[in-house]
Amino acid sequence: MGGEWAANGPRMGGECGENPLLTQGIESEGANQARRAVARRRAKRRLLVHAPEAAEVIRPQQTRLLRLRNFGRHLQPFAAELAARGFVTISVDVGRHKVREKGHLLMGERLRDLFRCIDYLIENQSVDNARIGCAGLSLGGEMCMWLAALDPRVRATVSSGFLTTMDQMEKNHCMCWKFAGLRELVDYADIYSLTSPRALQCQNGLREGPRDFYVPLARRAMQQIRVIYQDQGVPERVELDVHDAGHVIDLPALLEFLTLHLR
C-alpha cells in the first residue's frame, strides 16, 4: 500500500536531530519563514509500504525494515520478499541529486528523510521498535551505511554494492557522496565501523570490475571494520558476503542475515 509523509509528522528521535549535516543553514534564513517553507515542501513525500497479510500485522513482535532504493536498472523488488516473511517494510527513493533547500547538504537532506521514515515506523504500534533494520543497493547501500552509523535505532544493516574506498569513488563515480571536510577525517570503513556493535552485512559481487565496487577493495575495507567489532567483543555480528554476480543484491544472504538478527 502507499503512504504519504505529512508535514506535521513526528520529530526526529535521539541525537540524530541535532546532527549539523541536517540543520546547517536553516536558522540563517529566518527560523519561522524557513520552517513554513520546509513544511510546504515536505507536505506530500511519497513512500511505499509493504506489510504481511492483515492477520499477521497485528502481532506485537513484528520486525520493521527500512529498504532504501534508487530507481534504475539495478532495482530489485526485495521488499515484497521480506513482507512475505513477516517484515513490515518501507521503501524510499534516495536517488535525488539536487539540494532542495538553500544552505543544506545533499547528504544531510537524504538522511533527514530517512530519519523521518524511522520515526514514521516507530509511530506504528503493530510492530517491534527494538528490531528495526535497513537494506539497500548501490546508492541505497551508501545510505544504509550513513543511516546505521548515525541512528542507533537501526539494529541490523545490509549494505549491498557499496563497500569500497574513497580513493576508488574519487576516480570513477558520481561525486554526490563528497562534502567539505569528509575525506580529511575518514574513509568508508570508519563510517561503517560506527554501526558496531549492531549487526552489519556488506555485499559485493565478483563480477564487479576494477573500476567499480571491486571485491579486493571491499575485503581490505572489511578488515578494518572487523577490528572495531573485535574490539567490542562482537566479531560475529559483521560479515562480508562475496557472491558470484555483479552489482546486485544477494537476496538469499540478505534474508538469512536479517532473519537471524531481527527475528
Buried (B, 14 or more C-beta within 10 A) or exposed (E): EEEEBEBEBEEBBEEBEEBEBBBBBBEEBEEEEBBEBBEEEBEEBEBBBBBBEEEBBEEEEBBBBBBBBBEEEBBBEBBEBBBEEBBBBBBBBBBBEEBBBEEBBBBBBBBBBBBBBBBBBBEBEEBBBEBBBBBBBBBBBBBBBBBBBBBBBBBBBBBBBBBBBBEBBEEBBEEBBBBEEEEEEBBBBBBBBBBBEBBBBBBBBEEBEEEBBBBEBBEBBBEBBBBBBEEEEBBEBBBBBBBEEBBBBBBEBBBEBBBEBBB
